Amino acid sequence: MKTIYVYVLDTLADWEIGYITAEINSKRFFKRDAPLVQIKTVSYSKKAISTMGGFKIAPDCLVEEIILNEDSILLLPGADTWNEQKNSKIISISRELLSVGGTVGAICGATVAVANIGLLNDHSHTSNGIEFLEMFCPSYSGQNLYLNQSSVSDNKLITAGSTGSLLWSKQIIESLDVFESDTLEAWYNYFSTGNSNFFFKLLQTLPSNQESELSGEQ
């Protein structure tokens, strides 16, 4: 079974993880033979955190309980508190996870956190701009690998800027291999354009029983 660990910390940017958590939890667009996937929230303590939107999240597990293997995916959402020392352990874990073949996704402020340990110096990546990384990470030297895109996936490191949550989610879903390719493309096109034609294309890519259940969701 694949496990997605979502790191939760105070001021977590709720909207940045909304697409990916909703689709993985609901499994509404999963293909028939999709691998099993579970989501766990993880943090430095079991104390509930407060998101930027004011919601409380009680972590399912601690950082030390993360299983480091190729079936683990660690998602690091944006937040205003990444510079706090208590978050340093999860950043070290992200390097270890990549080294054993796992996947790491970092978005917005979390890109600075992974930049601070050098992960962006040898992976193609993006963020909220090169200047953003240079301002908050003096040791950053990956300018030649920076891509001016909303989300970038390179060798199991998936990075995004603050406005890239949809493409970031698409790339994460693609790495999990839980959607058919035409389903994923229609899903992305619908949510990125709002064009209802893509919604019906999305339904047409699904098994008939799923299509009938979802036809009222537009």
C-alpha positions in Angstrom: 0.0 0.0 0.0 1.2 3.5 -0.8 1.0 6.1 2.0 0.7 9.8 1.5 2.0 11.7 4.6 0.7 15.2 4.7 2.9 17.3 7.0 0.7 19.6 9.1 2.0 22.7 10.9 0.5 25.9 12.2 -0.8 28.4 9.5 -0.9 25.5 6.9 -2.4 26.9 3.7 -5.6 24.8 3.5 -6.3 25.3 -0.2 -3.0 24.1 -1.4 -3.6 20.5 -0.5 -7.4 20.5 -1.1 -7.4 19.0 -4.6 -5.0 16.1 -3.8 -6.5 15.2 -0.5 -10.1 15.2 -1.8 -9.3 13.0 -4.8 -7.2 10.5 -2.9 -9.6 10.2 0.0 -12.8 10.0 -2.2 -11.2 7.8 -4.9 -14.1 9.0 -7.1 -12.0 9.0 -10.3 -9.7 6.1 -9.5 -9.2 3.5 -12.2 -10.4 -0.1 -11.6 -7.0 -1.5 -10.8 -5.6 1.5 -8.9 -3.0 0.7 -6.2 -4.2 1.1 -2.6 -3.4 4.5 -1.2 -3.9 5.9 2.3 -3.5 9.4 3.7 -2.0 10.2 7.1 -1.4 13.6 8.6 2.0 13.8 10.3 3.6 16.4 12.5 6.3 17.1 15.1 3.9 16.4 18.0 0.4 15.0 18.4 -0.9 18.4 19.4 -3.5 19.8 17.0 -2.4 22.5 14.7 -4.4 25.5 13.4 -4.5 26.0 9.6 -4.5 29.4 8.0 -8.3 29.0 7.5 -8.7 28.4 11.3 -9.4 24.7 11.2 -7.8 22.4 13.8 -6.0 19.2 12.6 -4.9 16.5 15.0 -2.0 14.6 13.4 -2.4 10.9 12.9 1.3 10.2 13.5 4.7 11.6 14.4 7.6 12.4 12.0 9.5 9.4 13.5 6.8 7.1 12.4 7.1 7.8 8.7 8.1 4.6 6.8 10.9 5.5 4.4 10.5 3.5 1.2 9.5 3.9 -2.4 5.8 3.6 -1.5 5.8 6.7 0.7 4.9 10.1 -0.5 5.5 13.2 1.7 3.6 16.4 1.0 4.9 19.7 2.5 2.2 22.4 2.2 2.9 26.1 2.4 2.7 27.9 5.8 4.1 31.0 7.5 5.9 28.9 10.2 8.4 26.9 8.2 11.4 28.7 9.7 10.5 27.4 13.2 13.1 24.9 14.5 10.5 22.3 15.3 10.0 21.7 11.6 13.6 20.9 10.9 13.2 17.1 11.4 10.7 16.7 8.6 13.0 18.5 6.2 15.8 16.0 7.0 13.3 13.2 6.5 12.4 14.6 3.0 16.0 14.1 1.9 16.1 10.6 3.3 12.9 9.7 1.6 14.1 10.9 -1.8 17.3 8.9 -1.3 15.4 5.6 -0.9 13.1 6.2 -3.9 10.1 7.9 -2.2 8.3 11.0 -3.5 8.4 14.5 -1.9 6.0 17.3 -2.9 6.7 20.8 -1.7 4.6 23.9 -2.4 4.9 27.6 -1.7 6.8 28.3 1.5 7.8 24.7 1.8 10.0 25.1 -1.3 12.2 27.4 0.8 12.4 24.7 3.5 13.7 22.1 1.0 16.0 24.7 -0.6 17.6 25.3 2.7 19.0 21.7 2.7 20.1 21.9 -0.9 17.4 19.8 -2.6 16.7 22.4 -5.2 20.4 22.7 -6.2 20.3 19.4 -8.0 16.6 19.1 -9.2 14.6 21.0 -11.7 12.1 23.0 -9.6 9.9 26.0 -9.2 8.6 28.2 -6.4 7.2 31.7 -6.0 10.1 33.0 -8.1 13.9 32.9 -8.1 14.0 36.1 -6.0 11.7 34.5 -3.4 14.1 31.6 -3.0 17.2 33.9 -2.9 15.6 36.2 -0.4 14.7 33.5 2.1 17.4 31.0 1.4 20.9 32.6 1.2 22.5 29.2 0.4 20.3 28.6 -2.7 22.3 28.0 -5.8 19.9 26.2 -8.1 19.1 29.2 -10.3 20.1 27.3 -13.5 17.5 24.6 -12.7 14.7 27.0 -11.9 11.7 26.7 -14.3 9.1 29.4 -14.6 6.2 27.1 -14.4 3.4 26.6 -11.8 4.6 23.1 -10.8 7.6 21.0 -11.8 8.3 17.3 -11.3 11.8 16.0 -11.4 13.1 12.7 -10.2 10.3 12.3 -7.6 10.7 15.9 -6.2 7.5 17.9 -7.1 7.6 21.6 -6.4 5.1 24.3 -7.0 4.5 28.0 -6.3 1.6 29.4 -4.3 -0.7 29.4 -7.4 0.3 26.0 -8.7 -1.8 23.7 -6.4 -3.9 22.2 -9.3 -0.9 21.2 -11.5 1.0 20.1 -8.4 -1.9 17.8 -7.5 -2.1 16.5 -11.1 1.6 15.6 -11.0 1.3 13.9 -7.7 -1.7 11.9 -8.9 0.2 10.9 -12.0 3.1 9.7 -9.9 0.7 7.5 -7.9 -0.8 5.9 -11.0 -4.3 5.9 -9.6 -6.1 7.6 -12.6 -6.2 6.5 -16.2 -4.2 9.0 -18.2 -7.3 10.3 -20.1 -9.2 10.7 -16.8 -6.4 12.7 -15.3 -6.2 15.0 -18.4 -9.9 15.6 -18.4 -9.9 16.2 -14.7 -7.1 18.8 -15.0 -8.7 20.5 -18.0 -12.1 20.8 -16.3 -10.7 22.3 -13.0 -8.3 24.6 -14.8 -10.8 26.0 -17.3 -14.2 25.5 -15.8 -15.4 24.3 -19.3 -18.3 21.8 -18.7 -17.3 19.9 -21.9 -14.3 18.6 -20.0 -16.6 17.5 -17.1 -18.5 15.2 -19.5 -15.3 14.0 -21.0 -14.2 13.2 -17.5 -17.3 11.1 -16.9 -16.9 9.3 -20.2 -13.5 8.0 -19.1 -14.9 6.3 -16.0 -16.5 2.8 -15.6 -20.3 3.1 -16.1 -21.1 2.7 -12.4 -18.8 5.6 -11.4 -20.2 7.7 -14.2 -23.8 7.3 -13.0 -22.8 8.1 -9.4 -21.0 11.3 -10.4 -23.2 12.7 -13.1 -24.9 15.0 -10.6 -21.8 16.6 -9.3 -21.2 19.2 -12.0 
